[in-house]
């Protein structure tokens, strides 16, 4: 496969996945506004969301204060933000158009229609009265895009590069969300190892359930653990459970499987590093991770994911000029 074709497929998948991830985070934070909280807590929530996306500095370049309505506008349609939902859907569509011949008609029409319909939905500004409806629509279009890809495309190199882009982006987003969420956890929710567990309160429940819902993990948690929501179990589900579709372990596992299918002579080191990361997650334990420092672990994970992205670009895709 031509490297330029692989590049467009890879980034088409990444941008579609990124649009969905942004919609998930915005929806959770928007729903949190309905809960009792102080203005300071609300502001910290929006600041944390900007931090997950590494857009805090870009936001402050155009806005004096962090406010919910302004952040929603910035993360959905603001032309000053090159990484919001509108920008991601447009970039996904442009990448799909560039490799129209490598896609089935169903995949192309799904991506193209997503961009066109989003333009109609956002043009009049009606979405501001019910942002949740727009976020659900974005998630549905992303699900549809992946489903049509799996159901209609030949599982050749084009398919595998789409999957590589999807799961690399998802792993990055999951790690960012967990890092910020556990640094913002309610005071006292995570007892030290020598302390006895305490009964979780209402604030704890809403905090952890919001994290789970943002990852489509609330019902899964109830089914797997059949217990009250506890931080350690949330971490275990979203980091180490290979049967949880959005967990770090599941994402890296899919990344390795698809890298193996497109492996070449120059990609041996990339595959080795991806396999090493998969093994670390497969044999990791939450108590050991928390004892050594969750933030340090997730920061190192993000560095390794970023390194894999750079290496994939160097091994298979169009070289990026520094």
Secondary structure, 3 states (H helix, E strand, C coil): CCHHHHHHHHHHHHHHHHHHHHHHHHHHHHHHCCCCCCHHHHHHHHHHHHHHCCCHHHHHCCCCCCCHHHHHHHHHCCCCCCCCHHHHHHHHHHHHHHCHHHCCHHHHHHHHHHHHHHHHHHHCCHHHHCHHHHHHHHHHHHHHHHHHHHHHCCCCHHHHHHHHHHHHHHHHHHHHHHHHHHHCCCCCCCCCCCCCCCCCCHHHHHHHHHHHHHCCCHHHHHHHHCCCCCHHHHHHHHHHCCCCCCCHHHHHHHHHHHHHHHCCHHHHHHHHHHHHHHHHHHCCCHHHHHHHCHHHHHHHHHHHHHHHHHHHHHHHCCCCCC
